Amino acid sequence: MRTLWILHRRAVVAVGLVAVLAVASTVVLAEAHTRPHASAVAVGRPHVHRTSSSRDRTSLGHVLAPTPVRAIPQTPIQRQIDGELALAETPAAIAAARTINVPAPAMSIAYPSIPTVGRRDPSAYAIAFVTELLDTSFALASRQELLAWAEHEEAPNTLPGVPASVAGKALVLSLADPDLPGGTPSPVPSAAQWAAEDQSGVTQSVTGVQAEIDPAWTQIITAGWQPRDALMTVETVTGMMTMATQGVAAPPVPFSLSVTLGSAAFVPAGYGAVAVGNWVLN
């Protein structure tokens, strides 16, 4: 079963489990922006009014909904992988994760909520989420708004060994702190990089966005392991990104990343994002 664990651990890296819980730094919030752009799936992005941020996670009508966690039959493979996941966490790492603050969930003109129609299918949601995440004009909104929107779109990490007190931080930390131990590169620039792109008049847009279930995730599910959140899955998302400076566009380049999904915390039903990882821009 060692091969299965290696494949599963690759999926866990995508989930951001180790990266989130082995933290020793603070989330950095700076300036950012994105604007609506068409995706490969018809999931419209409604125009909404800007809202003010708040440190209260239940503000702005965002009431944290209980994630539907199901009872899983304790088969040998279930016990093995659950045990490996739980042992991957240390008291020190969990304590560090508890000290990190994430922004309150919020929407804005630049970052509206993904509509209900886009939350019914995992690939459709992954496409809509990544398109909104990556379509960016760095001068028109703040990085704070981006991270607050990400928190609005989050789904708690329900993997074994993840306490409820840190389960809702995985998405923001996977975007804001890619240098944490076990983390992978993030598509969100650092605060300094974002400021530089703003000053240079840089924009980026994505086209041809596609998503499919990660083969490694399919393999461990086929082997008999089950997540406690029935909606949890890992999607591999690909597409083309075009960068422009002062309106002059460079040739588009391919990108890929993984998005772990689960039951959304701040919408009535449907998919949300647990974490982002494995960002590659060629």
Rosetta blueprint (number, residue, H / E / L):
1 M L
2 R H
3 T H
4 L H
5 W H
6 I H
7 L H
8 H H
9 R H
10 R H
11 A H
12 V H
13 V H
14 A H
15 V H
16 G L
17 L H
18 V H
19 A H
20 V H
21 L H
22 A L
23 V L
24 A L
25 S L
26 T L
27 V L
28 V L
29 L L
30 A L
31 E L
32 A L
33 H L
34 T L
35 R L
36 P L
37 H L
38 A L
39 S L
40 A L
41 V L
42 A L
43 V L
44 G L
45 R L
46 P L
47 H L
48 V L
49 H L
50 R L
51 T L
52 S L
53 S L
54 S L
55 R L
56 D L
57 R L
58 T L
59 S L
60 L L
61 G L
62 H L
63 V L
64 L L
65 A L
66 P L
67 T L
68 P L
69 V E
70 R L
71 A L
72 I L
73 P L
74 Q L
75 T L
76 P H
77 I H
78 Q H
79 R H
80 Q H
81 I H
82 D H
83 G H
84 E H
85 L H
86 A H
87 L H
88 A L
89 E L
90 T L
91 P H
92 A H
93 A H
94 I H
95 A H
96 A H
97 A H
98 R H
99 T L
100 I L
101 N L
102 V L
103 P L
104 A L
105 P L
106 A L
107 M L
108 S L
109 I L
110 A L
111 Y L
112 P L
113 S L
114 I L
115 P L
116 T H
117 V H
118 G H
119 R H
120 R L
121 D L
122 P H
123 S H
124 A H
125 Y H
126 A H
127 I H
128 A H
129 F H
130 V H
131 T H
132 E H
133 L H
134 L H
135 D L
136 T E
137 S E
138 F L
139 A L
140 L L
141 A L
142 S L
143 R H
144 Q H
145 E H
146 L H
147 L H
148 A H
149 W H
150 A H
151 E H
152 H H
153 E L
154 E E
155 A L
156 P L
157 N L
158 T L
159 L L
160 P L
161 G L
162 V L
163 P L
164 A H
165 S H
166 V H
167 A H
168 G L
169 K L
170 A H
171 L H
172 V H
173 L H
174 S H
175 L H
176 A H
177 D L
178 P L
179 D L
180 L L
181 P L
182 G L
183 G L
184 T L
185 P L
186 S L
187 P L
188 V L
189 P L
190 S L
191 A H
192 A H
193 Q H
194 W H
195 A H
196 A H
197 E H
198 D H
199 Q H
200 S H
201 G L
202 V E
203 T E
204 Q E
205 S E
206 V E
207 T E
208 G E
209 V E
210 Q E
211 A E
212 E E
213 I E
214 D L
215 P H
216 A H
217 W H
218 T H
219 Q H
220 I H
221 I H
222 T H
223 A H
224 G L
225 W L
226 Q L
227 P L
228 R L
229 D E
230 A L
231 L L
232 M L
233 T E
234 V E
235 E E
236 T E
237 V E
238 T E
239 G E
240 M E
241 M E
242 T E
243 M E
244 A E
245 T E
246 Q L
247 G L
248 V E
249 A E
250 A L
251 P L
252 P L
253 V E
254 P E
255 F E
256 S E
257 L E
258 S E
259 V E
260 T E
261 L E
262 G E
263 S E
264 A L
265 A L
266 F L
267 V L
268 P L
269 A L
270 G L
271 Y E
272 G E
273 A E
274 V E
275 A E
276 V E
277 G E
278 N E
279 W E
280 V E
281 L E
282 N L
